[in-house]
């Protein structure tokens, strides 16, 4: 008898959880496309590009120095002693390493700057998505820009509502 009561309880609980899941609304939005349409993102992208170009100018000085040393070595290698060739070769290798180190450092700086500039934009978009989802009764919102959303009805696309909330046409 106790066994039947447990089975009945589990069955009834399962029915209620299926019913509760059926009432949850699920929406989707292409968050990346939304962010790209935001004016702040376009301004941030220009700022980031200018920063990268500034770092690139500094790196060109190292490349010019390397090419100068290489040209000097090629021009005078015939008249150099083995000891001088070894010293100049090490100078060239050091210049190469400086270029590589600078490029790695520049990439890290650009990525840090990207995070710094884009974080407020991502936060603003996320807040707008959360607000629209709450207003329209969506329990879940999936990001379709990740490419994992295989089928979705157009009615559950929150992009137009979020764009309106953000003032984007």
Residue pairs with C-beta under 8 A, 6 or more apart in sequence:
24 139
24 140
25 136
25 137
25 138
25 139
25 140
25 156
26 138
26 139
26 140
26 141
26 142
26 156
27 133
27 136
27 138
27 140
27 141
27 142
27 156
27 157
27 158
28 141
28 142
28 143
28 144
28 149
28 152
28 156
28 157
28 158
29 129
29 141
29 142
29 143
29 144
29 157
29 158
29 159
29 162
30 143
30 144
30 145
30 159
31 125
31 129
31 143
31 145
32 143
32 145
33 145
33 159
34 125
34 129
34 159
34 162
34 163
34 166
35 41
35 118
35 121
35 122
35 125
36 42
37 163
37 168
38 121
38 124
38 125
38 166
38 168
39 168
40 120
40 121
40 124
41 118
41 121
44 117
44 118
44 121
47 117
48 110
48 113
48 114
48 117
51 109
51 110
51 113
52 106
52 110
55 106
55 109
55 110
56 106
58 102
58 106
59 99
59 102
59 103
59 106
62 95
62 98
62 99
62 102
63 99
65 95
66 92
66 95
66 96
66 98
66 99
69 88
69 91
69 92
69 95
70 92
72 88
73 85
73 88
73 89
73 92
77 85
77 88
80 88
124 166
125 162
125 166
128 162
128 165
128 166
129 141
129 158
129 162
131 165
132 138
132 158
132 161
132 162
132 165
133 139
133 141
133 158
136 158
136 161
138 156
138 158
141 158
142 148
142 149
142 152
143 149
144 152
163 169
